[in-house]
Amino acid sequence: MGRKRKGEAINGWLIVDKPSGPTSNDVVGRVRRLTNAQKVGHAGTLDPMATGVLPLALGEATKTLPYVVDRPKRYRFTVRWGQATSTDDAEGEVVETSEARPAESTIREALAGFVGEIEQTPPIFSAVKVDGMRAYDLARRDEPVALAPRVVTIERFELEAIRSPDLADFVVDCGKGTYMRALARDLGQALGCLGHVVALRRTTTAGFSEDDAISLDRLEALGHSPAALEQMLPVEAGLDDIPALDLTEMEASRLRSGQGVSMLARAKRERALSLEQGGLAYAVSAGRPVAIVRYQAGELRPIRVLNL
């Protein structure tokens, strides 16, 4: 008999507007203590300095995390020209300076080279693993950190405003694994003036936006109360871009027991018309999510069963 998990069986999403200062894992810990939830995870790390949308999955929602983290993200950030830092943001030490400052037309022209699939080397102060260790742990020990460039996707990189000769605001729409600090660093190098991030905010990620978020202070002020839990979104809130498929209770029971459900019978084919071979869906019965499934060879095969 398995050991009983500590805490309460709370399932759903809390979308936190993370303040500057705490790490993403700090926020997870604070929400776990606040809600007494058995399990809490986040959908994508934010730097301690960064603010903005940090989706937290509670209970069975954690099973959907792998299917939401690849969704597009939007960031707004401010770059200070003329300085390169050890961390590529304002928290690091200045390691190089430049008297050059870019003109607006030069900035706009350079941005075109950062749109599409580009190669980007993550900052050495990042969560990328090197021989099983986080790069930031090695960097804090002053040990050499060699990170390989990786391909990331930038859908949009626009200059929003020039605050002063030293400061400029940008907005970026991008895919998974893109570092805004690396974008600022590389843009500064391309412009011949150096640069680092001094303010960073994530406004959209995993299908959630600022409109869905509640500040951490507000959430903690509500405490462990019904009002706090009213801020939660359902487990399926993160699955908006995955087709939903209604099943009978008998079909749902098969999925819950780990068995596949054939959709080859004539009466069932129409329900499967929206599904692609090898594609994902989430099965629903009586309005309740049952499982994330893959449609393969005319059969729904359970990948993650949701115990709701």
LUMDO-256333 format. One record per residue (C-alpha): residue number from 1; residue in one letter; x, y, z. Coordinates in Angstrom, 1 decimal. Example, Ala and Ser with C-alpha at 12.3 -4.5 7.8 and 13.67 -1.06 7.14 Angstrom:
BEGIN
{k=1&r=A&px=12.3&py=-4.5&pz=7.8}
{k=2&r=S&px=13.7&py=-1.1&pz=7.1}
REM end
This chain:
BEGIN
{k=1&r=M&px=0.0&py=0.0&pz=0.0}
{k=2&r=G&px=1.4&py=3.4&pz=-1.1}
{k=3&r=R&px=2.3&py=6.1&pz=1.4}
{k=4&r=K&px=-0.5&py=8.7&pz=1.7}
{k=5&r=R&px=0.6&py=12.1&pz=0.2}
{k=6&r=K&px=0.7&py=15.0&pz=2.6}
{k=7&r=G&px=-1.5&py=18.0&pz=2.0}
{k=8&r=E&px=-4.9&py=18.5&pz=0.3}
{k=9&r=A&px=-5.9&py=17.2&pz=-3.1}
{k=10&r=I&px=-6.3&py=20.5&pz=-4.9}
{k=11&r=N&px=-6.4&py=20.4&pz=-8.7}
{k=12&r=G&px=-6.2&py=23.4&pz=-11.1}
{k=13&r=W&px=-4.2&py=26.4&pz=-12.1}
{k=14&r=L&px=-3.2&py=29.5&pz=-10.1}
{k=15&r=I&px=-1.8&py=32.2&pz=-12.4}
{k=16&r=V&px=0.5&py=34.3&pz=-10.3}
{k=17&r=D&px=1.8&py=37.7&pz=-11.3}
{k=18&r=K&px=5.4&py=37.2&pz=-10.0}
{k=19&r=P&px=7.1&py=40.1&pz=-8.3}
{k=20&r=S&px=10.7&py=41.0&pz=-8.8}
{k=21&r=G&px=13.0&py=39.3&pz=-6.2}
{k=22&r=P&px=11.9&py=35.7&pz=-5.5}
{k=23&r=T&px=12.8&py=32.8&pz=-7.7}
{k=24&r=S&px=10.1&py=30.8&pz=-9.5}
{k=25&r=N&px=10.7&py=28.0&pz=-7.1}
{k=26&r=D&px=10.3&py=30.4&pz=-4.1}
{k=27&r=V&px=6.8&py=31.3&pz=-5.5}
{k=28&r=V&px=6.0&py=27.6&pz=-5.8}
{k=29&r=G&px=7.0&py=27.0&pz=-2.2}
{k=30&r=R&px=4.9&py=30.0&pz=-1.0}
{k=31&r=V&px=1.8&py=28.9&pz=-2.9}
{k=32&r=R&px=2.3&py=25.3&pz=-1.6}
{k=33&r=R&px=2.3&py=26.5&pz=2.0}
{k=34&r=L&px=-0.6&py=28.9&pz=1.3}
{k=35&r=T&px=-2.9&py=26.3&pz=-0.2}
{k=36&r=N&px=-1.5&py=23.1&pz=1.5}
{k=37&r=A&px=-1.7&py=21.5&pz=-1.9}
{k=38&r=Q&px=-0.2&py=18.1&pz=-2.3}
{k=39&r=K&px=1.6&py=19.0&pz=-5.5}
{k=40&r=V&px=2.6&py=22.3&pz=-7.1}
{k=41&r=G&px=4.7&py=23.0&pz=-10.2}
{k=42&r=H&px=5.3&py=25.9&pz=-12.6}
{k=43&r=A&px=5.1&py=26.3&pz=-16.3}
{k=44&r=G&px=8.4&py=27.9&pz=-17.1}
{k=45&r=T&px=11.0&py=29.6&pz=-15.0}
{k=46&r=L&px=11.2&py=33.4&pz=-14.6}
{k=47&r=D&px=14.5&py=35.0&pz=-13.5}
{k=48&r=P&px=14.4&py=36.4&pz=-10.0}
{k=49&r=M&px=14.6&py=40.0&pz=-11.3}
{k=50&r=A&px=11.7&py=39.3&pz=-13.8}
{k=51&r=T&px=8.1&py=40.0&pz=-13.1}
{k=52&r=G&px=4.9&py=38.7&pz=-14.8}
{k=53&r=V&px=2.9&py=35.6&pz=-15.6}
{k=54&r=L&px=4.0&py=32.5&pz=-13.8}
{k=55&r=P&px=1.4&py=29.7&pz=-14.2}
{k=56&r=L&px=1.3&py=27.3&pz=-11.3}
{k=57&r=A&px=-0.2&py=23.8&pz=-11.8}
{k=58&r=L&px=-1.7&py=22.2&pz=-8.7}
{k=59&r=G&px=-2.5&py=18.5&pz=-8.2}
{k=60&r=E&px=-3.6&py=16.8&pz=-11.4}
{k=61&r=A&px=-2.9&py=19.9&pz=-13.5}
{k=62&r=T&px=0.8&py=19.1&pz=-13.1}
{k=63&r=K&px=0.2&py=16.2&pz=-15.5}
{k=64&r=T&px=-0.6&py=18.7&pz=-18.2}
{k=65&r=L&px=2.6&py=20.8&pz=-17.8}
{k=66&r=P&px=4.5&py=19.0&pz=-20.7}
{k=67&r=Y&px=1.7&py=20.0&pz=-23.0}
{k=68&r=V&px=1.6&py=23.7&pz=-22.2}
{k=69&r=V&px=5.3&py=24.8&pz=-21.8}
{k=70&r=D&px=5.9&py=24.8&pz=-25.6}
{k=71&r=R&px=3.2&py=27.4&pz=-26.3}
{k=72&r=P&px=4.2&py=30.9&pz=-27.4}
{k=73&r=K&px=5.4&py=33.5&pz=-24.9}
{k=74&r=R&px=5.5&py=37.3&pz=-24.9}
{k=75&r=Y&px=8.0&py=39.4&pz=-23.0}
{k=76&r=R&px=8.5&py=43.1&pz=-22.6}
{k=77&r=F&px=12.0&py=44.3&pz=-21.5}
{k=78&r=T&px=14.2&py=47.3&pz=-21.2}
{k=79&r=V&px=17.8&py=47.3&pz=-22.4}
{k=80&r=R&px=20.6&py=49.6&pz=-21.0}
{k=81&r=W&px=23.2&py=50.3&pz=-23.7}
{k=82&r=G&px=26.9&py=50.8&pz=-23.0}
{k=83&r=Q&px=27.5&py=48.0&pz=-20.5}
{k=84&r=A&px=27.9&py=44.3&pz=-20.6}
{k=85&r=T&px=27.4&py=42.4&pz=-17.3}
{k=86&r=S&px=28.4&py=39.0&pz=-16.0}
{k=87&r=T&px=24.7&py=37.9&pz=-15.9}
{k=88&r=D&px=23.5&py=39.9&pz=-18.9}
{k=89&r=D&px=21.1&py=41.7&pz=-16.6}
{k=90&r=A&px=21.3&py=44.4&pz=-13.9}
{k=91&r=E&px=22.1&py=41.9&pz=-11.2}
{k=92&r=G&px=25.5&py=41.1&pz=-12.5}
{k=93&r=E&px=28.8&py=43.0&pz=-12.4}
{k=94&r=V&px=29.8&py=45.3&pz=-15.2}
{k=95&r=V&px=32.5&py=43.5&pz=-17.2}
{k=96&r=E&px=32.8&py=45.8&pz=-20.3}
{k=97&r=T&px=31.7&py=49.3&pz=-21.2}
{k=98&r=S&px=31.2&py=51.3&pz=-24.5}
{k=99&r=E&px=30.7&py=55.0&pz=-25.2}
{k=100&r=A&px=28.7&py=54.1&pz=-28.3}
{k=101&r=R&px=24.9&py=54.6&pz=-28.4}
{k=102&r=P&px=22.7&py=53.3&pz=-31.2}
{k=103&r=A&px=20.4&py=55.4&pz=-33.4}
{k=104&r=E&px=16.7&py=54.4&pz=-33.6}
{k=105&r=S&px=17.0&py=53.6&pz=-37.3}
{k=106&r=T&px=20.1&py=51.4&pz=-36.6}
{k=107&r=I&px=18.2&py=49.5&pz=-33.9}
{k=108&r=R&px=15.2&py=48.8&pz=-36.1}
{k=109&r=E&px=17.4&py=47.6&pz=-38.9}
{k=110&r=A&px=19.3&py=45.2&pz=-36.6}
{k=111&r=L&px=16.2&py=43.6&pz=-35.2}
{k=112&r=A&px=15.4&py=41.9&pz=-38.6}
{k=113&r=G&px=18.5&py=39.7&pz=-38.0}
{k=114&r=F&px=16.9&py=38.3&pz=-34.8}
{k=115&r=V&px=13.6&py=37.2&pz=-36.2}
{k=116&r=G&px=12.9&py=33.6&pz=-37.3}
{k=117&r=E&px=14.9&py=30.6&pz=-36.2}
{k=118&r=I&px=18.2&py=31.9&pz=-34.8}
{k=119&r=E&px=21.1&py=30.4&pz=-32.9}
{k=120&r=Q&px=21.3&py=31.7&pz=-29.3}
{k=121&r=T&px=23.9&py=30.9&pz=-26.6}
{k=122&r=P&px=22.2&py=30.9&pz=-23.1}
{k=123&r=P&px=23.6&py=33.2&pz=-20.4}
{k=124&r=I&px=26.1&py=31.4&pz=-18.2}
{k=125&r=F&px=23.9&py=32.3&pz=-15.3}
{k=126&r=S&px=21.0&py=30.1&pz=-16.4}
{k=127&r=A&px=19.3&py=26.9&pz=-15.5}
{k=128&r=V&px=20.8&py=25.0&pz=-18.4}
{k=129&r=K&px=22.5&py=21.8&pz=-17.3}
{k=130&r=V&px=26.2&py=21.1&pz=-17.9}
{k=131&r=D&px=27.3&py=17.6&pz=-17.0}
{k=132&r=G&px=24.3&py=17.3&pz=-14.7}
{k=133&r=M&px=24.8&py=20.6&pz=-12.9}
{k=134&r=R&px=23.0&py=23.9&pz=-13.4}
{k=135&r=A&px=25.1&py=26.5&pz=-15.3}
{k=136&r=Y&px=24.4&py=29.1&pz=-12.6}
{k=137&r=D&px=25.9&py=26.9&pz=-9.9}
{k=138&r=L&px=29.1&py=26.5&pz=-11.8}
{k=139&r=A&px=29.2&py=30.3&pz=-12.6}
{k=140&r=R&px=28.7&py=31.2&pz=-9.0}
{k=141&r=R&px=31.8&py=29.1&pz=-8.1}
{k=142&r=D&px=33.8&py=30.9&pz=-10.8}
{k=143&r=E&px=34.2&py=27.7&pz=-12.7}
{k=144&r=P&px=34.4&py=27.8&pz=-16.5}
{k=145&r=V&px=31.0&py=27.4&pz=-18.2}
{k=146&r=A&px=30.8&py=26.5&pz=-21.9}
{k=147&r=L&px=27.3&py=26.5&pz=-23.3}
{k=148&r=A&px=26.5&py=25.4&pz=-26.8}
{k=149&r=P&px=24.3&py=27.6&pz=-29.0}
{k=150&r=R&px=20.8&py=26.4&pz=-29.5}
{k=151&r=V&px=18.1&py=27.1&pz=-32.1}
{k=152&r=V&px=15.2&py=29.2&pz=-30.8}
{k=153&r=T&px=12.3&py=30.8&pz=-32.6}
{k=154&r=I&px=11.5&py=34.5&pz=-32.5}
{k=155&r=E&px=8.2&py=35.4&pz=-34.1}
{k=156&r=R&px=8.4&py=39.1&pz=-33.3}
{k=157&r=F&px=11.1&py=41.5&pz=-32.0}
{k=158&r=E&px=10.1&py=45.1&pz=-32.0}
{k=159&r=L&px=11.3&py=48.4&pz=-30.6}
{k=160&r=E&px=8.5&py=49.9&pz=-28.5}
{k=161&r=A&px=10.2&py=53.1&pz=-27.2}
{k=162&r=I&px=13.4&py=54.9&pz=-26.7}
{k=163&r=R&px=13.4&py=56.3&pz=-23.2}
{k=164&r=S&px=16.8&py=58.0&pz=-23.4}
{k=165&r=P&px=20.1&py=57.5&pz=-25.3}
{k=166&r=D&px=20.9&py=54.8&pz=-22.7}
{k=167&r=L&px=17.5&py=53.0&pz=-22.5}
{k=168&r=A&px=15.2&py=51.3&pz=-25.0}
{k=169&r=D&px=12.0&py=49.2&pz=-24.6}
{k=170&r=F&px=11.3&py=46.0&pz=-26.6}
{k=171&r=V&px=8.5&py=43.4&pz=-27.1}
{k=172&r=V&px=9.2&py=39.9&pz=-28.1}
{k=173&r=D&px=7.0&py=36.9&pz=-29.1}
{k=174&r=C&px=9.0&py=33.7&pz=-29.0}
{k=175&r=G&px=9.1&py=30.0&pz=-28.5}
{k=176&r=K&px=10.4&py=27.8&pz=-25.7}
{k=177&r=G&px=13.9&py=28.2&pz=-24.4}
{k=178&r=T&px=14.5&py=31.8&pz=-25.5}
{k=179&r=Y&px=16.5&py=34.0&pz=-23.1}
{k=180&r=M&px=15.7&py=37.7&pz=-23.2}
{k=181&r=R&px=19.0&py=38.4&pz=-21.5}
{k=182&r=A&px=20.8&py=36.7&pz=-24.4}
{k=183&r=L&px=18.8&py=38.7&pz=-26.9}
{k=184&r=A&px=19.7&py=42.0&pz=-25.2}
{k=185&r=R&px=23.4&py=40.9&pz=-25.0}
{k=186&r=D&px=23.5&py=39.8&pz=-28.7}
{k=187&r=L&px=21.7&py=42.9&pz=-29.9}
{k=188&r=G&px=24.1&py=45.1&pz=-28.1}
{k=189&r=Q&px=27.0&py=43.3&pz=-29.6}
{k=190&r=A&px=25.5&py=43.5&pz=-33.1}
{k=191&r=L&px=25.0&py=47.3&pz=-32.6}
{k=192&r=G&px=28.6&py=47.7&pz=-31.4}
{k=193&r=C&px=27.4&py=49.3&pz=-28.1}
{k=194&r=L&px=26.9&py=46.4&pz=-25.7}
{k=195&r=G&px=23.7&py=46.0&pz=-23.6}
{k=196&r=H&px=22.0&py=44.2&pz=-20.8}
{k=197&r=V&px=18.5&py=43.8&pz=-19.4}
{k=198&r=V&px=17.4&py=46.2&pz=-16.6}
{k=199&r=A&px=13.7&py=45.3&pz=-16.5}
{k=200&r=L&px=11.9&py=42.2&pz=-17.8}
{k=201&r=R&px=8.2&py=41.2&pz=-17.7}
{k=202&r=R&px=6.5&py=38.1&pz=-19.1}
{k=203&r=T&px=3.0&py=39.0&pz=-20.3}
{k=204&r=T&px=1.9&py=35.7&pz=-21.9}
{k=205&r=T&px=2.9&py=32.1&pz=-21.5}
{k=206&r=A&px=1.4&py=28.6&pz=-21.7}
{k=207&r=G&px=-1.8&py=30.1&pz=-23.0}
{k=208&r=F&px=-2.3&py=32.4&pz=-20.0}
{k=209&r=S&px=-1.9&py=36.2&pz=-19.9}
{k=210&r=E&px=-1.8&py=39.0&pz=-17.4}
{k=211&r=D&px=-5.6&py=39.1&pz=-17.4}
{k=212&r=D&px=-5.6&py=35.7&pz=-15.7}
{k=213&r=A&px=-3.0&py=36.6&pz=-13.1}
{k=214&r=I&px=-3.3&py=37.6&pz=-9.4}
{k=215&r=S&px=-0.4&py=39.2&pz=-7.6}
{k=216&r=L&px=1.4&py=37.1&pz=-5.1}
{k=217&r=D&px=0.8&py=39.7&pz=-2.3}
{k=218&r=R&px=-3.0&py=39.6&pz=-3.1}
{k=219&r=L&px=-3.0&py=35.8&pz=-3.0}
{k=220&r=E&px=-1.2&py=35.7&pz=0.3}
{k=221&r=A&px=-3.5&py=38.3&pz=1.7}
{k=222&r=L&px=-6.4&py=36.0&pz=1.0}
{k=223&r=G&px=-4.7&py=33.2&pz=2.9}
{k=224&r=H&px=-5.9&py=29.6&pz=3.0}
{k=225&r=S&px=-9.5&py=30.6&pz=2.3}
{k=226&r=P&px=-12.3&py=29.9&pz=-0.1}
{k=227&r=A&px=-11.6&py=33.3&pz=-1.7}
{k=228&r=A&px=-8.0&py=32.1&pz=-2.6}
{k=229&r=L&px=-9.3&py=28.9&pz=-4.2}
{k=230&r=E&px=-11.8&py=31.0&pz=-6.2}
{k=231&r=Q&px=-8.8&py=32.4&pz=-8.1}
{k=232&r=M&px=-8.1&py=28.9&pz=-9.5}
{k=233&r=L&px=-8.7&py=27.9&pz=-13.1}
{k=234&r=P&px=-9.7&py=24.3&pz=-14.0}
{k=235&r=V&px=-7.2&py=21.7&pz=-15.0}
{k=236&r=E&px=-8.3&py=21.9&pz=-18.6}
{k=237&r=A&px=-7.6&py=25.7&pz=-18.8}
{k=238&r=G&px=-4.1&py=24.9&pz=-20.1}
{k=239&r=L&px=-5.3&py=22.7&pz=-22.9}
{k=240&r=D&px=-7.2&py=25.2&pz=-25.0}
{k=241&r=D&px=-5.1&py=24.3&pz=-28.1}
{k=242&r=I&px=-5.7&py=20.6&pz=-27.8}
{k=243&r=P&px=-9.0&py=19.2&pz=-29.2}
{k=244&r=A&px=-11.5&py=18.0&pz=-26.6}
{k=245&r=L&px=-13.4&py=14.7&pz=-27.3}
{k=246&r=D&px=-16.6&py=13.7&pz=-25.5}
{k=247&r=L&px=-16.7&py=10.1&pz=-24.4}
{k=248&r=T&px=-19.2&py=7.8&pz=-22.8}
{k=249&r=E&px=-18.7&py=6.8&pz=-19.2}
{k=250&r=M&px=-17.8&py=3.2&pz=-20.4}
{k=251&r=E&px=-15.2&py=4.6&pz=-22.8}
{k=252&r=A&px=-13.8&py=6.9&pz=-20.0}
{k=253&r=S&px=-13.6&py=3.9&pz=-17.7}
{k=254&r=R&px=-11.4&py=2.1&pz=-20.2}
{k=255&r=L&px=-9.0&py=5.1&pz=-20.4}
{k=256&r=R&px=-8.9&py=5.4&pz=-16.6}
{k=257&r=S&px=-7.8&py=1.7&pz=-16.5}
{k=258&r=G&px=-5.0&py=2.4&pz=-19.0}
{k=259&r=Q&px=-6.8&py=0.7&pz=-22.0}
{k=260&r=G&px=-7.3&py=2.1&pz=-25.4}
{k=261&r=V&px=-10.6&py=3.1&pz=-27.0}
{k=262&r=S&px=-11.3&py=2.1&pz=-30.6}
{k=263&r=M&px=-12.9&py=4.8&pz=-32.8}
{k=264&r=L&px=-13.3&py=2.6&pz=-35.8}
{k=265&r=A&px=-16.9&py=1.7&pz=-35.4}
{k=266&r=R&px=-19.2&py=3.7&pz=-37.7}
{k=267&r=A&px=-21.0&py=5.3&pz=-34.8}
{k=268&r=K&px=-17.7&py=6.6&pz=-33.4}
{k=269&r=R&px=-15.9&py=7.8&pz=-36.5}
{k=270&r=E&px=-17.6&py=11.2&pz=-36.7}
{k=271&r=R&px=-16.3&py=12.1&pz=-33.3}
{k=272&r=A&px=-12.8&py=11.4&pz=-34.4}
{k=273&r=L&px=-12.9&py=13.4&pz=-37.6}
{k=274&r=S&px=-11.2&py=16.4&pz=-36.0}
{k=275&r=L&px=-8.3&py=14.3&pz=-34.8}
{k=276&r=E&px=-5.0&py=13.8&pz=-36.7}
{k=277&r=Q&px=-3.1&py=10.6&pz=-36.8}
{k=278&r=G&px=-0.6&py=10.8&pz=-33.9}
{k=279&r=G&px=-2.2&py=13.9&pz=-32.6}
{k=280&r=L&px=-3.2&py=14.7&pz=-29.0}
{k=281&r=A&px=-6.6&py=15.3&pz=-27.6}
{k=282&r=Y&px=-8.0&py=15.4&pz=-24.1}
{k=283&r=A&px=-10.9&py=13.1&pz=-23.4}
{k=284&r=V&px=-13.9&py=14.4&pz=-21.5}
{k=285&r=S&px=-16.9&py=12.5&pz=-19.9}
{k=286&r=A&px=-19.9&py=14.2&pz=-18.3}
{k=287&r=G&px=-18.0&py=17.5&pz=-18.5}
{k=288&r=R&px=-15.0&py=16.2&pz=-16.6}
{k=289&r=P&px=-11.5&py=15.7&pz=-18.2}
{k=290&r=V&px=-10.5&py=12.1&pz=-18.1}
{k=291&r=A&px=-7.1&py=11.8&pz=-19.8}
{k=292&r=I&px=-4.7&py=13.2&pz=-22.4}
{k=293&r=V&px=-4.8&py=10.8&pz=-25.2}
{k=294&r=R&px=-3.0&py=10.2&pz=-28.5}
{k=295&r=Y&px=-5.1&py=9.2&pz=-31.6}
{k=296&r=Q&px=-3.2&py=6.4&pz=-33.3}
{k=297&r=A&px=-4.4&py=3.8&pz=-35.9}
{k=298&r=G&px=-8.0&py=4.5&pz=-35.1}
{k=299&r=E&px=-7.6&py=4.2&pz=-31.4}
{k=300&r=L&px=-7.4&py=6.6&pz=-28.4}
{k=301&r=R&px=-4.5&py=5.7&pz=-26.3}
{k=302&r=P&px=-4.2&py=7.2&pz=-22.8}
{k=303&r=I&px=-0.9&py=9.1&pz=-22.2}
{k=304&r=R&px=-1.8&py=10.8&pz=-18.9}
{k=305&r=V&px=-4.9&py=9.8&pz=-16.9}
{k=306&r=L&px=-6.4&py=12.7&pz=-14.9}
{k=307&r=N&px=-7.8&py=11.5&pz=-11.6}
{k=308&r=L&px=-10.6&py=14.1&pz=-11.1}
REM end
